[in-house]
Amino acid sequence: MPDPTPQPVRVWDLPTRLFHWGLALTIVGSVLSAKIGGNAMVWHFRFGFVVFTLLAFRLLWGVVGGRWSRFASFIYAPGTVLRYLRGQVRPGEHLDVGHNPLGSFSVLGLLAILAVQVGTGLVADDEIANLGPLNRFVSGATALGATAWHKGWGQGLILVLVVLHVGAILYYLLRKKNNLVRPMVVGDKPLPAGTPASADGWPQRLLGLVLLAVCAGAVTWVVGLGA
């Protein structure tokens, strides 16, 4: 008979944890620098390039990273989502180990909006002093439209998704007594014995470092196209 006592299981590998907290800090810096404006816009662009790098890394890590960091582990079919909402989880599905079906919408939505935000920022033109590095590759109308989205809907949607994300964390902590933050800090989560773990050894961490360096180089090259 399986041991029902929860055991520490590695859910979030180190590259995923560093990505998560790095992205959180960068988003805060990006929003604050945009609100300050003026000379702080230099930092706004730098934060944007870091977000670009992190998103590119997460796209790759979602394919080759630890088990619960891979997109395959948290992109669910509509039927699975409905069963989860009804409380009809099947044995062996492990829907609450990494990102559950509701959490996956939040994660994927935030990544998608951030990608659009980075793309519009690269070609934006505020007609004052700030020009995206790839602005010369688009028409004036496209640049103005991108700027309007970047400063309006894009920024607003990111703030809404961040608030919802934090709200969900507090809900799980206060109502369900499930701390979602600690596993994203230490990597482990108390789970039933036999729950599959994410690989998080030095080979995986070295691979993550190499991929991050490749992404940083690629972003530097893309940004340099507008020079």
SULFEN-V482551 format. One record per helix or strand of 2 or more residues. SS is the DSSP state (helix for helix, strand for strand). FROM is the first residue (numbers start at 1). TO is the last residue. If there is no record, write none. Layout:
SS_FROM_TO / SS_FROM_TO
//
This chain:
strand_7_10 / helix_14_36 / helix_38_64 / helix_67_69 / helix_71_73 / helix_78_85 / helix_101_123 / helix_135_137 / helix_140_151 / helix_153_174 / helix_180_186 / strand_188_191 / helix_202_224
//
